[in-house]
């Protein structure tokens, strides 16, 4: 027996009103204490306070912004108190928001889904009518009505025939002699019963024909519904593909416009927002080109706009704070102003002209024009122009070339009393020119990546990417990355010559040494991860109040790490080896031409985490051995505590030292997390011996 089935109807929901501002992020306060500061600087009882917050702000759930604030304060004479605030918008965040909206696409507002709803309603009506007719034709009560009608018709026919026989007595009942009676089908009793049977038969025949018609119509509508539904899903998938695979912002904007999407996915002004590559206000990074301004921190504003043409600008105070512990209190104020205009998309072919100016202190010490000592008030203003072009050879290969010309340094134009702008347009003077070319290639068949760079800078060339002047410099580098064995083994190798720029290098720095580095990483499922690398390293040393030197040496690093399960217990083991190939003048303690090995093992036992480590460091003068162990215990969801001990033994001096560490973390609902740490350890001191160092840290974190 068929049972009527009612298909549930779609209930459209009224969308909730979006809040004007949605804010997520975190805030953190940290105070760090050191009884001794590590070498090569010596200070005691140093406190550092840090307050920072990162906020992700969304306006109307459509326009994303990021806010970052940090301030560092302390009592150290080496560390500068620094405060920074940054408000930033990038089209990368905007595209991520579009991607999120696409995943949660409110399809109930689309015209396409309205058509689906109409088809679905039609299907529901036909499905209900089909079920009703099937029930009517197949129900036992309907079949019983047919049987009873046939019986009544047969009984009435027999009765009418018997009544017309000549002798209707029992002794003369011989139906074979009087059958069939003449004109008996026209008698009243049978005619009445036969009419009821014919009516019931006609009704059932009409119902069967209607059922057949409805079933054919239902099949046709269902096919159309499935096609529309598939088309709707394809549109959603196409939107995700457009967001992920568009080559640049203009192509993405055009593709989105062609899809005729609703405001829930595409907010107003989306074309302009996609064209704005970035806007930064406050402490922000300027990263434009190799020969003008690359990775420069400023306190000001910068913006990039690239719909089909390109416009960018930056202005602000320059702050080389990536090494903020190096402070020259007599340094002059430095600022940067830069404008860029061009044609084309940054991700494709483009040609961009740059004009920059500002004030930048020269970090060379032989710029005196009189021979009697440094000038009392040097003119640190600089100015320059550059032309940069990118040629996209194909999807996986492109070239970037740039030429630039700057003003002469103040000491080079002092004799002629020439202005900075006038020296820029001295086209007969080639000493203030620079050239750069870079290539990027990817071979899909082998997965090979090849990056190469060459640049040459004249002795008097100046820019915010180059810290020193006074000598002609050239540099080149080549890097190759190659995955092998189905990406289980990755090889990376590079060679370079004089391609790094340091704030502390000598003005006449030049070297023909070719620096080499290579790294190999092997990742095989269920096997330990093995990594080996050989690369140059550097160490910064203070020579006087205003002079520093940077020593370069090679380092060999190898490690084996494995995360595994043993008898149902999760474990992690790491074995690492490090070798420094440096001189005694580079470091006066453990890291002088030393070999270092470390074995670390961690066991995860439910709420307990056990950790132990063994280490050894040896050089030509002595060896240092260490062992430590600690345990962490997660008491509950809001409390975690731990502690450990450490042991050091230094040969030759026969020193044995014992230290300890302890920590506790408390997570208070709606308030945040408070973490406290104390440690008694040891750092290199005078006479190549370890000295005690007590550290402590209190951290408060709130995530919202």
N, C-alpha and C positions, 0 to 999 in steps of 0.2 A: 504494500500500500504506500503510495506517495504522500508525503507530508508537506504541507505548504511551508515554504521558506521565505522569510522576509529579509532582504539585504539591508544592512544598517546604512543609514544616510550620513553623509558628511556634514558635520556641523561647523560652520565657519565661525571663527573666533575674532572678536574685535581686538586688534593689536593694542598692547599696553603702550602708554605714552613714554617715550624715551626720556631719561633724566638729562638735564642740561650738561652736567659734568659727572663722569665716572672716574674715580681715582683709585688706583692700586699701586702698591709699592712697598717700600720698607724704610725704616729709620734705624740708625745704629750709632751708639756711643761707645768709644773704646778708650781706655787709659792703659798705657803700657809703661812699665818701669824696668830699667836696667841698672844694676849696680855698677857695671862696667860696659863701655861701648867697645865692640870688636875692633880689631886692627883694620886699617892702618891708622886709625884715629883713637885717641885716648881721652875718655871723659868718664866721670863717675856720677852715680845717682841721677840718671837722666829720666825725665818723665815726658811722655808724649800723649796729648789728648787729641782724639779725632771724633768729629761729629759729621755724619754724612747721611744723605737720604736720596733715594731714587724713586721717582714717581712716574707712572704711566697714566696719562690723562687722556680721556676720550670725550670730546664734545659731541653731544647728541648721538653717541654711539657710532659716529661717522668720521670724526676728524681727530687723528691721534697726535699727541705731543708727548715729549719726554722732558722731565726736569731733573737735574742732578745738582746737588749742593754738597760741598765738603769744606771742612776747615780743620787745619792741623795747628796745634799750639804746643809749645814745650819750653823747657828751660835749657835746652842745649844751645851752645854757641855755633854748632855746625849745621843744625837743621833750621831751616827758615820757616817761620809761621806763614802758612799759605791758606787763603780762602778763595774758593771758586764757586760760581753759580753758572749753570748752563741750561738754557731753554732751547730745545732742538726739535725740528721737524724734518723727516726724511720720507721720500716717496717709497722707500723700502718698507717702512712701518705702515704706510697707507696701503700698499699692495698686500701686506700681510692681513690688514683689516678687511680688505675686499675678499681675500681668500676665506677668511673666517665667516664673512657674511654669505659667501657662496655656499659654504658647508651647511649653514643654517638658513637656507633660502626659504622664505615664507611664500610658498607657491600658491597659497589660497588667493593671492591678489592678482595673479597672472590671468590674462585673458585666455591663455591656452588651457589653464586648469578650469576655468569657467566652462569652456567647451567640453572638457572631460566630465565636469559635473552634470551638464545637461545630458550627455550620453549615458552617464551612470544612472540618472533618474529614469531615462527611457528604458534602460535595461531592467531596472527594478520593477517598473510597471509590467513589462512583458513577462518577467520571471514570475511575478505574483499571479498573473492571469493564466500562464501556462500551468502553474501548480494547481490553481483552482479547477481548470478543465480536466487535468489528469486525475484529480481527486474525484471529480464528478463522474468520469467515465469508468474509473477502476474501483470505486467504492462498492462494498457489498450491498448497500441499500439501493444503489442504482441498478445493479445487476438483478436484485430481487424484484424490483419494479418491472423490469423487462419480462422476467419469468412469469410473474403474476398476470401481466397483460396478455401474454400468449395463452396462458391457461384459461383466462376468462373468455378469450376469443374462441378457443376450441370448444369449451363447454357450451357457450351460447349457440354455436353452430350445430352441435349435436342435438341440443334440446329443440331447436327450431325444426330440425329434420324429423325427429321422432313425432312431433305434434302433427305433421302432415300425412302420416301413414294412414291407409284406408281403415284398418282395424287396429286399434291401439289397446287390445286386450292382451293379457299375459299369455293366454294360450295361443295366440296368433302372432306372437312376436317373432318375426323372421326378418331381420334387417336386410339380409341378402336379397330378399325378394322385392323390397321396396326402396332400395338404395341405388343411386342417390336420389333424393326428392327433387322434384323440379322446382326451379326458382327459389331454392332454399337460401341462397347467399343474399337475397334481397329482403330477408325477413327482418323485422325490427330488432330482435334480441341480438343477433349476430352482428348486424350493421353497427350497432352502438359499441360493442366490444372491439370490433375491428377498427373503428375510427380511433379509439384510444391507443391501440397498438401502433397504428400508423403514425400518430402524432408523436408518441414516445420515440419511435424509430427515427423519425425525421429530426427530432431534437438531438439525438445522440449522433446522427450523421453530420449535422451542422456543427456540433461541438468538436467532432473529430477533425472536420475540415478546418475549423478555426484554430485548433491546436497545431495542426500541421503548418498552417500559415504563420502562426506566432513563432513556432520553433525555427522556421526559416528566417523570419525577421530578426529573431533574437541572435541567431548565428551571425547574421550580417552586421548587426549593431555591435556585437561582442568583438568581431574582427576589427571594426573601425575603432572601438574603444582601446583595444590592445595596441593598435598602430599609433593612436594619439598618445597613449601612455608611454610607449617606447620612444616616441619623438620627444616628449617632455623630458624623459630621463636623459636622452642624448643631448638636449640643450643644456641641461645642468652639467653634464660631463664636458661639453664643449666649453662652457664658461670656465671650468677648472683648468682645462688645457690652455685657454687663452691667457689666463692669469699666470700660468707657470711657464709657458713656452714663448711668449711674445719677446722678440729680440730687443726692443727698446720701448720707451714710454709712448712714443707717437704711434707705433704699431699697436700697442696695447690699447691706447685710447680709441683708435679707429675701430678695432675689433669689438670693443665693448659698446661703442656707439651703434654699430651695425646690429647688435643683438637686441636692442630696444628693451633694456632691462629696467625694472622698477626702481624707485627711490630707496627701497629697503636694501638693495645691493649697491647701487651707484648713487652716492649723494650728489647734491648740487655742486657744480664747480669741479667735478672729478677730473676733467681734462687739464685744468690749470694745476690742480694738486699733483697729478702725475708728472706734469712738466717741471714742477719744482723739485729738483733733485735733493736739495737740503737747504735749511735755514738754521743758523746757529747764532745764539745771542748769549753773551757772557763769556766764560772761558771756553773756547772752542778751538777745534783743529782746522788748520788750513793745509790742504793737500791737493795741489793743483798740477804742478809739472816739475820735471827733474831739475830744470835750470832756473826756476823762479822762486817758488815756495813749496816745499815738500815736507809734510809732517811738522808744521810749525804751530806751536801753541800760542794763541793770542787771547787777550782780554778785550773783546769787542764784538763785532758782528761779521758774519759771512753768509753768502747765499749763492745758489746756482739755479739757473732757470734754463730749461732745454726743451722747448716744444718741438721746433724743427731747426731753429737757430739757437745759438748758445750765448748766454750772458751770465757773468759771475763777478762778484766783487767781495772784497774783504778789507776791513780796517780795524785797527786796534793796537794795543800795547803788546809787544813781543815778550814772551816769557819762556825761556828755555828751562823749564822746571823739571824736565825728565831726569835731571841730576840736581835736585834742589838743595842737596847738602853742600854743594860747591857754591859759596856765596862770596862775591866780591862787593863789599859794601860801597866801594867807590865807583861802581859801574854806572855808566850813563843810561838814561832812559832810552828805550828802543821802541820804535813803532813801525807799523807796516800799513801801506795803502796799496791796493791792487785792483785792477779792472781787467776783465777778460771778455772779449767778444769774438764770435766766430759763426761758422755755418756747419750744419751737420749734427748728427747725434753722437754723444760721447761713446756709445756702444758700437758705433759704426764708423763710416768715413767722416772725417771732420777736419777743419782747418781753423785754428784759434790763435788770435793775436792777444798778447798780454803786455800791459804796461804796469810797472811797479815802481814804487818810491817809498821812502821812509828813512829811518835812522837806525843804524846797526853798528854796534861797537866792534872794532877790529881786534881779533885776538892774536895779533902778532906783535913782536916786541922790537923789531928793527925798522920801524917806520919813521924814525926821526929824520927830518930833512936838513937839520943843522949840524948834526953830529954831536951836539951838546946834551942830548937827552930827549925824552919824549916831549912832545908839544903840550903846552898847558891846557889849551882848549881846542882839540882837534875837531874838524868838521866831519862828523860821522854820517852825513846824509848820503844816501845812495839812490840811484835811479837806473832803470833799465827797461828794455823791450825784448820780446821774444815772439817767435812764430813757431807754433807746434802743429803738426799734422799727423793724422792717423789714417792708415790705408788698410782696410779690411780686405785681405786677399781672398779669403773664403770664410766659411763658418768657423774653421779651426785655426786660422793663421792670420796674423796681422802685424804691421810695422808701425812704430811711433818714432817720429823724428822731430828734433827741435833745434833751432839756432837762436842765439841770444847775444845781446850787446848791452853793456852796462856803462855807467859813469866810471871815470877813473877814481881810484882812492884819493883821499885828500892830499896825501904826501906826493902823489904823482902829478897832481895839477896845481900844486902850490906855487911853483916857479912861474907859470904862465898866468896865475890868478884866474883860472878858467872856472866857469860855473859847472855844476854837476850835469845839468842838461846839455850844455855845450859840448862836454866831453863825450856824451852818448853818441853824438852825430859826427864824431871824428872818424869817418869811414876809412881814412888812410892809416889809422892806428889799429892794429889787429890784436894788441895785447889785452884788450878788454872784451874779447869775444869768447864764446863757448859753443860747443856742438855736442849733440847727444842723439843716439839712435838705439832703439830697443826693438827686439823681435820676440814674438810669442807664437809657439807652434804646438799643435796637438795632433798626434797620429792615431785616429780611432782604431785602426786595425790592430795595433800593438799596444795602445794605451800610453804611448810615450809622450811626455811633455818636455819641451826644450825652450828655455828662456835665455836670451843673450842681451848684453848691454855694452855699449862703448860710449865714452864721453871724453872730451878734451876741453880744458879750461885755460884761458890765457892768464898770465901772471897778474894782470890788473883787473880781471873779471870779478864782479861782486854780485851776490844775490843772497837771499835769505836762506837758500839751501846750502850755501858754501860759507863756512865760518872764517876761514883764513884767506888771505891774499898775499901776494908777493912772490909767488913762484908758479911757473906753468905746471899744470898737472894733467895727467891722463889716466884713465882707468877703464878696465873692462872686466866682464864676468860672464861665465857660462854655467848654466845649471841644467841637468837632465834628471828626470824622474821616470823610472821604468818599473811597472808591475810585471811579475812573472808568475807562472804556475797558477793561473786562474786567480790572480791578485792575492795569492797567499804570501808571496815574497815581493817586497817593494825595495828597490834600489834607488838611492838619491845621491848624486855626485855633483860637485861644483868646483870650479877653479876661478880665481879672481886675482887681480893685481891692482893694488892701490885704489880700491873702489869704495872704501869706507871714508866717511867724513867725520872727524871728531873735533869737538870744541877745544880740545887740549893738545892737538898735534902741533908740532913746530911749524913755523911759517914756511920754511924751506924743505918741508917733508917731501921726500920722494924715495921710492924703493922699487927695485926691479924684482923683488921677491914675489913669487907666485904662491898664493895661499890655496891650499887644496883641502877639500872636505868630502867625506863619503859616509853614507849611512845605509844600513841594511836592516830591514825588519821582516821577520818571518812569523806569520800567523796561520797556524794549522788547527782546525777544529779539534778540541779536546786535548790539545798539546800545549806546552808552555809557549809563551810569546818570547821570541829571542830578538834582541836589538843590539846592533854594534855601530858605533859612530866614531869618526876621527875628524876633528875640526879645530880651527884656531879659536883661542879664548883670549881674553884681555883682563888686565888688572890695573886699576887706577891708583896712583900714588901721589901724595901731596909733597911738593918740593919746598914750597915757601908759602907765604900768605896769599900770593896771587899767581903761583905757577904750579902746574900739575903735569904729570907725565903718565902715559898709558903704554903699558908693556903688553906685547902680543906673544903668545906661545901656543903650542898645540896640546890638545887634550884627547885622550882615548877613553871612550866610555862604552861599556858593554853591560847588558842586563838580561836576566832570564826571570820571567814572572809567570806564575801559574795560579789560577783560581780553580779549585777542584773540591771534590767531595770524597771523604774517606770514612767508611762505616757510618754513613748518614750524617757526618759532621762536615760543615763547610770550612774550608781552609784556604789560605792564600800565602804563597811563598815567593819571595823576591831575593835574587842574588845579583849583586851589581859589582862591577870592577871599574875603577877610574885610575888613569895614569896621567900626571901632569909632566910635560916636557919643558920645564922652565928653569931659569937660572936662580942662583941664590939672591941676586939683586932684585928679583921680582917679588920674592916673599921670604921672610926670615923665619918661617915656622913650617908647619906640617905640609903646606902645599908646595914646598920647594922640591921639584923633581921627585915627587912622591908617588907611591903605589898605594891605592886604597881599595879595600874589599869590604863589602857589607852583606850580611845575611839577615833577612827579616822574615819572621814567620808569624802568621795571625790565625787564630782559631776562633770560630764563631759558635758559641754554645748557648743558644737561646738568648737569654737576656745578658749573658756574659760574653765579653770579648777579651781574649787573652793575646798578648803580643810580646814577642821576645826578639832581640837583635844582638848580633855579634859583629864587631868591626875591627879592622886593623889598618893602620897607616904607617908606612915605613919609608924612610929616605936614607941617605948615606950617613946621617949622624945618629939617628935614634929610631925607635919604633914606638907607636902608640896603639895600645889595645883597649877595647871597650866592650862592655856588655851591659845590657839593660833589659828590663822586663816591666810590664805594667798590665793592669787589669781594669776593664771598664764594666760597670754594672748598671743596667737600666732597671731602676727600681720599679718605676711605673711610667705612664705616659708623660708625666710632667717632671720627673726627677731622674737624673743620671749622675753617677759619680765614678771616680776612678783615681788610681795612683800607681806609682812605680818607683823603682830604684835604678841607679846607674852606677857603673864601676869603670874607672879609667886606670890604666897602668902605663907609665912612660919609662922606657928603658934608659940606660945611661945615667939619667938623673935619679932613677929608682924612686919615682913618685907614684904613690897609690892614692887615689881619691875616690870618695863615695858621695854621690849626689842623689837627689830624690825629686819627685814631681807629684803634684796632686791637682785635681780639678773637680768641679761640680757644675752641673747645669740644671737650672730650674725653669720650667715653662709654666708661666702663670696665665691661665685663660684670660683673654681680653686685655692683658697687660703686656705680655711679650716674654721673651727669653732672656734670662740672666745667666752668664757664664763667668766663672772665676777660675783662674789658673795660677799656680805658683810653681817655681822651678829653681832648683839649685844645680847649676851646671858649671862648666869650665870652658874658658876661651884662651886663645894664645896670648901670652903676655911677654914681658921682657925676658931676655936671656934664654929664649926658646923653651920656656916652661909654661905649663898651664896654670892659670890663676882662677879662683872661684868667681862665679858670676851669678848673682841672684836676679831672677826676672819674675815679674808678676803681671797679670792682665785681668782686667775687669771689662766685660763686654755686655752691652744691653742691645737687643735686637727686637724689633717689632715689625711683623709682616702683616699687611692689610690689603 
